């Protein structure tokens, strides 16, 4: 609930700090005293458009701070704060602040953390519910009517929402499978042709690299062929250096025993012959490895061209071609087995649709029954509020299938007819300001146990009525406030007398400076203010006595 409102430099308010409590708080004052300024200030802190005209004349900036406390933080508020990464400890107040500059700029804060104004607007529906002469939100907005009826019916839509998501997922899976099957069927001839080409080509992973290496080696052999042939001849012929070395070794072997130096020379020559022999072997192997075969090179280059052309055609690397073949085979297999898959998905979608439909139908029946009970409850409140000729109806309408959703297949709207024989129409299309406020009050009383915003404000709900009707309004406001917090801006002494706390709004002037202030009244002050409301500018003894009777009758 709202526990404190601090206002600085808003229109005629220079500095104001108001403390609020549970129960019914009433705000009274003479016409023009500035009651609307309080509501404008509260609207600003709840995310209304920043109007620089609200800044007090001569000041650079203004601010409004509202503090809210909760026995347990509502889940809706907790989620919004969590999404905004704002932490709040259990029992800690939620402090909302809005600063407004005279040039029109504004800033918003939640517990001293800067936030966007959009977040304040989202929080507003959980914090304050305002009903005034031109209310176009809250109970008047049809978008919230279905949720109100569901809460009134104690309906749990969680199972329906889960069934809806299962149904939509099944339908999406079916549509996706049908799309794949249709595309595959359309491409079947092309797939068969491509697969036949690749099957004939028979590409293998790593083949491109191996062929490229073979081609590079052959191309080197082509360049070195003349040198290799001459080198082989020089090394391996009968008149080669190696043959000469071997001949010298044989001769030296016959005389090596004649002198130690000859023996040493023979050892050296033998090593040379061995090394030369190894060189001859290596040259031979190199000649073999680098052998140039024009036909083989042509076959390798043709194979590389075919592989790379196929890769370009299919938009992939050569090594990816075997995988593309597998994909094509899978697509062709899917065409053959696709009908069976579609049949299974169709059955799953049908089962999910029936489950959703059954749950939605059950909820629809629950809504209709709850709507009838709500209509009777509201009707019982209309006559005491001088709306006895009016009729109220909760319309539960079946939506077309394309508008069904996780909330069911119904649209719900509150309708009224203010005169006998008149057609039913939406609340805000047919009721005058005073009637609208009283209809909302009747609805709030009927829905009292279903909760709502932490703080409810009624702005001049009693305009244009008096006597027994004003007393009935005061009684219902008090009942609504018994388990929560309700603030009422009122001109009715009957309503004011029902308040647990009474605030008076007054305007004062000092020279050319005009200020609006708000004071919490004590018992004597309440008697005097209610007497003023009864008698006008001159408060009589009779008015004070009547005020006492109103206060005692509470």
Secondary structure, DSSP 8 states (H G I E B T S, - for coil): -EEEEEEEEETTEEEEEEE--SEEEEEE--TTSSHHHHHHHHHHHTT----GGGB-TT-SEEEEEEEE--SS--HHHHHHHHHTT----TT--EEEEEEEETTS-EEEEETTEEE-HHHHHHHHHHHEEEE-TT--SGGG-GGGHHHHHHHHTT---HHHHHHHHHHHHHHHHHHHHHHHHHHHHHTHHHHHHHHHHHHHHT--TTHHHHHHHHHHHHHHHHHHHHHHHHHHHHHHSTTSHHHHHHHHHHHHHHHGGG-HHHHHHHHHHHHHHHHHHHHHHHHHHHHHHT---HHHHHHHHHHHHHHHHHHHHTTS-GGGHHHHHHHHHHHHHHHHHHHHHHHHHHHHHHHHHHHHHHHHHHHHHHHHHHHHHHHHHHHHHHGGGT-TT-EEEEEEEE--GGG-BTTBSEEEEEEEE-STT---EEHHHH--HHHHHHHHHHHHHHTGGG---SEEEEESTTTT--HHHHHHHHHHHHHHHTTSEEEEE-S-HHHHTT-SEEEEEEEEEETTEEEEEEEE--HHHHHHHHHHHHH-SS--HHHHHHHHHHHHT-
